[in-house]
Amino acid sequence: MTQTPTFYPSAEHYFVRQVREIRPIFQGDLFAGVFGAFWAHPVAVASRRADAPAPHTQLQFPTTTDLLNDVYLDGTYGLLLPHPCDYAEDGKGAVQPQRLIAPVFPASRTKVPLKQLRSGSVGHLIWLPKWGPAITEPDWYADLRYCTSIDAAFLARGNRQAAMSPGSWLALNDKLTRYFTGIAMDRARFVIQRSDLHPDCPTAPEESPV
């Protein structure tokens, strides 16, 4: 199935120019010191090392020791994914510590052509341009196949590196809708009904919705 492109804003309009520390944590915020995790089944690991296909029969659940031996942590940046109601600091976020992120990697790591990545036509990848002068790689991506739940403490405001502009936030929600449901988002309806939730929208509330 061909993936319909997601139309991202240009690099210069992708992130808000200045993120105030008092700005609430919001969907699409980018954080440093965050990783993705992947748990591999020991039998599958052994098969790959032997260059053999993994068995399709029912496998015994691994022991805790085996699981810990085959967990892979990857990445140093992460993109916050859920709707802000899930972690509003004056609501659910005050009582539950889980935060769902997608790890962010430099584009030089993937074999996907840069033009294809920037077009948004790769279903599980979210294109990100560089977000600051200290970032040397011009293009990055968040990988939805490595979505990981981490502790809220990783996402302190001081660790926030960048925040999406309203246009990028729209593109993010379009990408998430396509990836998890296979259905394109009604962008016009989203803008009319939800755009005022963005912290940098002139009519946005002071705090995240509950």
C-alpha positions in Angstrom: 0.0 0.0 0.0 1.4 3.4 -1.0 1.7 5.8 1.9 0.2 9.3 1.2 2.7 12.0 2.1 2.4 14.1 5.2 3.1 17.7 4.3 5.5 19.1 6.9 6.2 22.8 7.3 9.5 24.1 6.1 12.5 23.7 8.4 12.4 27.4 9.4 8.8 27.1 10.5 8.9 23.6 12.0 9.6 24.6 15.6 8.5 27.6 17.6 11.3 30.2 17.8 11.5 30.4 21.6 10.2 27.9 24.1 9.4 29.6 27.5 10.2 27.5 30.5 6.7 28.1 31.8 5.2 26.6 28.6 3.4 23.4 29.6 4.7 20.1 28.3 2.9 19.4 25.1 2.5 16.9 22.3 5.4 17.0 19.9 7.9 18.4 22.4 11.5 17.2 21.8 13.6 16.1 24.8 17.2 15.2 25.4 18.3 12.3 27.5 15.5 10.1 26.3 15.8 6.6 24.7 13.8 4.0 22.9 13.7 0.4 24.1 13.2 -2.9 22.3 12.8 -6.3 23.9 14.0 -9.2 21.7 13.0 -12.8 22.3 16.0 -14.9 23.1 15.0 -17.5 20.5 14.7 -14.8 17.8 18.1 -13.4 18.8 19.7 -16.9 18.5 18.1 -17.4 15.1 19.3 -14.1 13.8 22.9 -14.8 15.0 22.7 -18.1 13.1 21.3 -16.3 10.1 18.2 -18.5 10.3 14.5 -17.6 10.3 12.8 -17.3 13.7 10.4 -20.2 14.4 6.7 -19.6 14.1 5.7 -22.1 16.7 4.5 -21.0 20.1 7.5 -20.0 22.2 8.0 -20.3 26.0 7.9 -17.0 27.8 11.5 -16.0 28.6 12.8 -15.7 32.1 13.3 -12.2 33.5 17.1 -12.7 33.3 16.8 -13.6 29.6 14.6 -10.6 28.9 17.1 -8.2 30.6 19.9 -9.7 28.6 18.1 -9.0 25.3 16.8 -5.5 25.9 18.2 -2.8 23.6 18.3 0.9 24.5 18.8 3.3 21.7 18.8 7.0 21.1 19.5 10.2 23.0 16.5 12.3 22.0 12.7 11.6 22.2 9.5 13.0 20.8 6.4 13.1 23.1 3.5 11.5 21.3 0.1 11.4 23.1 -2.6 14.0 23.4 -1.8 16.4 26.3 -4.8 15.3 28.2 -2.8 12.2 29.1 -0.2 14.1 31.0 -1.6 17.5 31.9 0.4 18.8 34.9 -2.7 19.8 36.8 -4.6 16.6 35.9 -3.6 13.1 34.9 0.0 13.9 34.7 0.1 14.6 38.4 -0.9 11.1 39.3 0.5 8.8 36.6 4.2 8.8 35.6 4.1 7.0 32.2 4.9 9.0 29.1 4.9 7.6 25.6 7.7 8.7 23.3 9.3 7.8 20.0 13.1 7.9 20.0 14.8 10.4 17.5 17.8 9.6 15.4 19.9 11.4 12.8 18.8 10.8 9.2 22.3 9.5 8.3 21.4 6.3 10.2 18.5 5.2 8.0 18.7 3.9 4.4 15.5 5.8 3.5 16.3 8.4 0.9 16.3 11.9 2.3 13.8 13.2 -0.2 11.4 10.4 0.8 11.9 11.1 4.5 11.2 14.8 4.1 8.1 14.1 2.0 6.5 12.2 4.9 5.7 9.2 2.7 7.5 6.7 5.0 4.7 5.6 7.3 6.6 4.9 10.5 9.1 7.8 10.4 8.4 11.4 11.3 10.9 13.9 9.7 12.5 16.5 12.0 14.9 19.3 10.9 17.7 20.4 13.2 16.4 22.3 16.1 19.4 24.3 17.3 22.8 25.7 16.3 24.6 23.0 18.4 23.0 20.2 16.3 25.3 19.3 13.5 23.1 16.9 11.5 20.5 18.8 9.4 17.8 16.1 9.2 16.5 13.7 11.9 13.5 11.3 12.3 11.4 9.9 15.1 10.7 6.2 14.7 7.2 5.1 15.6 8.2 1.4 15.6 10.3 2.0 18.7 7.6 3.8 20.8 8.6 3.4 24.4 7.0 4.2 27.8 9.3 6.1 30.1 9.1 7.9 33.4 7.9 11.5 33.5 11.1 12.5 35.3 12.9 12.1 31.9 10.7 14.9 30.5 11.5 17.7 32.8 11.1 21.1 31.2 14.8 21.7 31.5 15.4 18.8 29.2 13.1 20.1 26.5 15.1 21.0 23.4 12.4 22.2 21.0 8.6 22.4 20.6 6.6 22.0 17.4 4.9 24.9 15.7 1.1 24.6 15.2 1.8 23.5 11.6 4.1 20.7 12.6 1.8 19.7 15.4 -1.0 19.3 12.7 1.4 17.2 10.6 2.3 15.0 13.6 -1.3 14.2 14.4 -1.9 13.4 10.7 1.1 11.0 10.8 -0.1 9.4 14.0 -3.6 8.9 12.7 -2.3 7.3 9.5 0.2 5.1 11.2 -2.1 3.7 13.9 -5.4 3.6 12.0 -4.5 3.7 8.3 -7.0 6.5 7.8 -6.0 10.1 6.8 -7.0 12.8 9.3 -9.6 15.4 8.5 -7.2 18.3 8.7 -9.8 21.0 8.3 -12.0 19.6 11.0 -8.9 19.2 13.3 -7.9 22.8 12.8 -11.4 24.1 13.6 -12.0 21.9 16.6 -8.5 21.4 18.2 -6.0 24.1 17.0 -6.8 26.3 20.1 -5.2 23.6 22.3 -1.7 24.4 21.0 0.2 26.5 23.6 1.4 29.0 20.9 -2.0 29.5 19.4 -3.3 33.0 20.3 -6.5 31.5 21.8 -4.8 28.7 23.6 -5.5 28.2 27.4 -2.8 28.8 29.9 -2.6 25.2 30.9 -2.9 21.9 29.1 -6.4 20.5 28.8 -7.5 17.9 31.3 
